Amino acid sequence: TYGNEWINYNQRYYKFPVAQTGIHKISYTELSSAFSSLGLDNIDFIDPRNIQVFGRGVEQYIHVEGETDFSFDPGDYIEFYAEKNDGSVDSLLYGSMDQVTNPYYSNFSDTIYYYVSIKASSGALRMETNNAFNPSATNLQNYFLKESFQSFNNEYYEGDALTKHDPNYTLGEGWMSNWFYEDDTTPFTVALQTPNIYTGAGSPSSNLSFFAIGRNNVNKHLNISFNGTNLVDTILDSAFSDDPFPFTSNVVLQNGATQNLIFTLAQLNLSTRQYMSVSYARLTYPHSYTFIANKSSLKFEMPNNGLNPYYVSFDGFSNQSCSYIYDITDHRRVQTQLVNGKIEAVIPTSNSFQNKKCYIANDSEAILVSGISPLNTTA
């Protein structure tokens, strides 16, 4: 494969930048302006049921407001969930995703381009809109899985001196933190925020992962602790000078809204000082559906716990309108209800055995797409 299998050369494509993660909207005005810029397509004569959006090499599931009358009119719009660029596309340069030094941060740009096109016939992908609200207390979800992470882009490291001229990107190359060293008076600390931890019945383990990288060609004595509990005490062999150290493990959280991950380098009485950096740290933990402070948006993951459907009730999430929860896994827009000040919804169970990834945001947080332009003079 070459990565362009999604392209139908009998269709025209218009590109637009995506630099933020969230719900995006393409208005009638914006699309009409793009179509008329070259005089190639007339928006008044297209069937909106055939509109497609592509991103990251695959067609996206979208909602087209007003398409049921077979006409794309003023006031109609295209709506879809999209994520800004990260390190996943960089995996093509490294060889595989597990070689990417920082999966949360692209080596090149936080902006990625999506494409809109008109299919010649029906069959374009659509999100299913679910308006049913029939809650059952026995299906009420107690927690969701939340990611707390820090991604570092203080310095770009070219990697091992023996491989820095390799045309391929190698493990340990990329963006990362400033270095820390063996006699540093202040240990390198990553403070991971964990508000509203759920500790009730059925609370699952929390999972920690990070990536540390050696910055010079000497042995290193690495110590890592989490909330005062030792996680790592190891000697890294300088035979591989990058000393890449990926790590993942279940951990125990302490009470409070901050968990501290601490890196130190113990002295080895070498003539050369030891140096290391961290590219990212990520903690996945159970978060209750009660919020202390209002939020504007949230990406969350519901565990596949066998309940069908999922009944969710957000308490204190927002004082603004949040009309829909977006089921990213199963491509649904699930309408919410405001019940006694809480934002509630009933979400059909997953079509697979995996956890369900979802997104909720204030209606005012919708990102209005601009800058749509044809790929070239013929689109």
C-alpha positions, 0 to 999 in steps of 0.5 A: 500500500502507498497511503493514497488508496482512499483517493478516488481520482474521479472526485474533486477534493478540497483541503482544510487545516485541523489544528484543534481537537474537538467538534468541527463544523463546516458551514454552508457559506464556507463550503459554498465559497470554496466551491465557487473559488474555481467555478468547478462545483455549484453547491446548489446542485449537490446532493448533501447525502453524498458529502464526504470528509477524509482525515488521516487517510480514512473517510470520517463519520459525519453529520450533515444537518439538513440533508434529508431534503436532498439540498444543502441550503443556507443554515445547513452544516457538516459536523464531525469530530477531528483531532489535531496532529500528534505523533501517530503519523510520524510512525511512518518515519520510525517504522512502527508506532512503538518506536515513536519517541513522543506519540503526543507531539508531532516532530513537524506540526500540530496541524493536519489537513482534512479533505471534503469531497462529493461522492458520485453516488450514495453511501457516504459515512454518517454518524447515527443520531440517537435521541432515545432517553430511557434511563435505568438506575441499574445501568448508571455508570459510576466512573469513566477512564480519564487520561492525565498526561504531560508531553514535553517539547523543550528540546529536539534530540537527534538521537544516537550519534551512531545513527543520527545520519540514518535516513530513518528516524530511530528510537530516542529521536524527537522532542523531549524535556530539558535534560536532568543529570546525576548531581542535580539538586532538584529531581526531575518531577512530573506532576500529573493532575488527577481531580475527582478520582473514583474510589468506590466499588469496582474501581479499576487500577490506574495505569502509568506509562512514560518514556525516558531517553539517555542523552549521552554515551555513559552508563546511567543509574536511573531511579524513578518513584511514584508518590514516594514508592520506588518503581525503577532502580536500574543500570542502563548500559551505555552500549546503546547510547540513547538508553531508551527506557519505555515503561508501563505499569499499574500504580496506586494513586494517593488521595488528592488531585496531584500524583508525582512522578520523580526521576533521579540519576544516582552517582556512578563515580564516572568521569562523565556526568549522566544525562537523561530526558523524558518525552511524555508521561501518561496516567489513566485513572478512574474519574467520577461523574462529579466535577468540582469545576466546570469544563468546556470539553472532555474526552473520556473512555467508558469501560466495557462492563457489560451494561446495555445501554450505558446511563451517564449523569454528569454533575457539575460538568458545565453550566452551558448547553451540551446538546450531544455526547459523541460516541467516537467508537461507534459513530453516534451523536447521542442527545443529552437531557438536563435532569435536575441540573445534571447532563444525562444521556443513555448511550447504546452499548459498544458494537465490540468488546473494547472500551467506548471512547466519547467526547462531550463539549459545550455547544459554543465550543464547536470549531468553525472550519475555515480556509477550505481550498481546492488541492489545485486548479482542478481540485 
